[in-house]
Amino acid sequence: MTCPACGSPTVPGARFCFACGLPLTGPTVDAATERRVVTVVFGDLSDFTSWAEDLDPERVGVVTDRVLAQLAQVVVDFGGHVDKFTGDGLMAVFGAPTAHEDDPERAVRAASRMQAVVRRLVEQESGGGTRLGLRVGLNTGEVVAGIQAHLSYTVIGDAVNTAARLSDAAGVGAVYAGRDTALATMTVASWRALPLLRLKGKRQPVPAYELVGLRPAQASRLGLGDEAPLIGREAEFGMLVGRLLEAVDGAGARSVLLAGDAGVGKTRLAQELSRFAGELPGARVLWGRCAPYGEGRDLAAVADMVRTACGVVPQDDAETARERVERTVARYVPAVGSGPVAERLSALIGVSEPSAPAPASAPGAPEGSARMRQAVAALFSALAASAPLVLVVDDVHWASSTMLAGLLDVGRQLRGQVLLLVLGRPEVLDDSSGPAWWRGLPEPEVLVVAPLDPSATERLLRACLDVPAGGLDDRVRDALLPRAQGNPFFLAELLHLLVDRGILRRDGERWLLEEEQGDGHPWPAELPAGVHAVLAARIDGLDGAAKGVLRDASVLGLTLRLDGLEAVGRASGHGDPDVVGRAVAALVDRRLLEPVPDTDRLRFTHPMVRDVAYAGLAKAERARRHAAAAEHALGPSAGGPVGSPAPRVSEADLVAAAHGERAVRLAREMRLSPADPAWRARGVAYAALARLGQEALGRDDAGTTMICTHVPNESGLGVHSPPDG
């Protein structure tokens, strides 16, 4: 069960949420068992026994409680879930019960903050001549998540065990991570490759990395798919250049809101515009990123811009940072009022004078906020008075209401050669609850960045593989383009996965796909980690019914009908027609499903949305839903005797056989009870295959006849074949 307020899993029978304290008097949501890709963090205090040996137990309890409470708060601040305390440490999970598209990054940043917290808290604590320290291990991988033993929500899997062993192997004060975690965070962190580690309980040596440091938050970083060439965006780029030149020519401040799905190329367009602006005399480009977590997130994006404008770097102490701010303000801002501007900007970036008087109003109060915004606008306008200034606010869909209000206020006060470029997901355009906020920006214009068309996507693929026109193998194109669906990030991630697994290899001037993987396509079982994270976060943003219906749809395939959804939903608890109807409307609104024109069918907007939704289902649940789909395919007489006089449509038999075979294979793999409803698919599929075989025999199709004869025996579909277990 999960708390309806904060979403935290609750202890069965509890009257209050342990995370937020909400009384659990109303209905709660079932926390069903799921398969998830998560990043697990283990933090263990080192030398705890030696440290506590000569201390009074009460003192040991006070210090450890204080340390563990601070560590848990760090996890919560970065959007993670504290899974359990381990006596002298904790286990945390990022990606369950709610996924975010940057869970590995959140975990790494949390691990770094945890080390800093422990160093600060134990600086004055010593016992037995030993000083406490923290060892941290991280690992990313697939787990099973849900309520275990009817007690509490947790995750189970090899990824958890590996994270624990990496924590054991780490040095005091160090952060060790598995390969997938390090690869997923290369753009935000620096890692040192370690020799292969032999970890307890692991048969093979494990590749591992040690965290060297984090990149500054305000540092420019690659967006999703930005390593690929910029192709197919000539019109969008031309529009941005035009708006910048309007501002440079004295037309006043201008704004552009770039809206598009994750990975479609918003950040890349902003980077290309930044390169263009860099060629203009004296031009500056200041970047700020709205963060969904962390301390001071309301003002983080603007503070990052101010730091960059004033030349403040992470290595600067408070006094040096203040001096940099004062010099910048004295150089650009008119002398009258420059003193208060410098003071307010120093406060914004957290380096105020220790002896400075307390503000007259609390942080965030209207008076204090207005003065802070005036100082920011004064600095930006002064910079833009003599040279072009491009302000880039990235990930505005994560901005708080305080940040949006501040952005609008600063925007109204901007003067000079300024282009304000705001980047966000399509939801930032939503005006269903009132006038769209972005209309308050200076001279705003909206640019929706759509997926690339097939021709541009193919050119991008050729550029990534460095093959000339006409030199792209048909199998490579046909395998990649339908799945990428015009998204540069998805295309880049798919290429990385296939090359990394040795499935796509270079042969002279050509790239070739290896033989299919046994299930009819060249793809490995897992999706690229980045793609999975982006899509899983979108799915986790749905309410319980919509998520359940989406997963029902994933069982049916890429295209489906409402009656099929209702039939599968009866096996999953989401079969009420009204529930299905409302859920489908929400899924279409969220661009996860779409109607097929001129038909009564629906389809997934992207094949990998279906893949991620299906991957989240526990295998036992997949078996039951496939069984329901098999029964629905043949209608009320499903599972009747072979040779039944009722006419059968060959297509329906094919669908029933496919779903039934999958259901039985999964039921056997999971050793489900003989009474489990998944086993009903056995008779349905056997009968369907028998009819298909008879039909093929009548056509003198020996190959199909043999397949229909052998599949039941190979997959355990025979009517006399008992389930294992």
Secondary structure, DSSP 8 states (H G I E B T S, - for coil): -B-TTT--B--TT-SB-TTT--B--S--B----EEEEEEEEEEEEETHHHHHTTS-HHHHHHHHHHHHHHHHHHHHHTT-EEEEE-SSEEEEEESSSS--TTHHHHHHHHHHHHHHHHHHHTTT--BTTB--EEEEEEEEEEEEEEEETTTEEEEESHHHHHHHHHHHHS-TT-EEEEHHHHHHTTTTEEEEE---B--TT-SS-B-EEEEEEE--TTS----TTTTS---S-HHHHHHHHHHHHHIIIII--EEEEEE--TTSSHHHHHHHHHHHHHTSTT-EEEEEE--SSSTTTTTHHHHHHHHHHHT--TT--HHHHHHHHHHHHHHHS-STTHHHHHHHHHHHTT---TT----SS-TTSHHHHHHHHHHHHHHHHHHHTTS-EEEEEE-GGG--HHHHHHHHHHHHH--SSEEEEEEE-GGGG--TTSS-GGGGSSSEEEEE-----HHHHHHHHHHHHT--TT-S-HHHHHHHHHHHTT-HHHHHHHHHHHHHTTSEEEETTEEEE-S--SSSSS--SS--HHHHHHHHHHHHTS-HHHHHHHHHHHHH-SEEEHHHHHHHHHHHT---HHHHHHHHHHHHHTTSEEE-TTSSEEEESSHHHHHHHHHTB-HHHHHHHHHHHHHHHHGGGTT--TT-SS---HHHHHHHHHHHHHHHHHHHHTT--TTSGGGHHHHHHHHHHHHHHHHHHHTT-HHHHHHHHHHHHHHT-STT-----
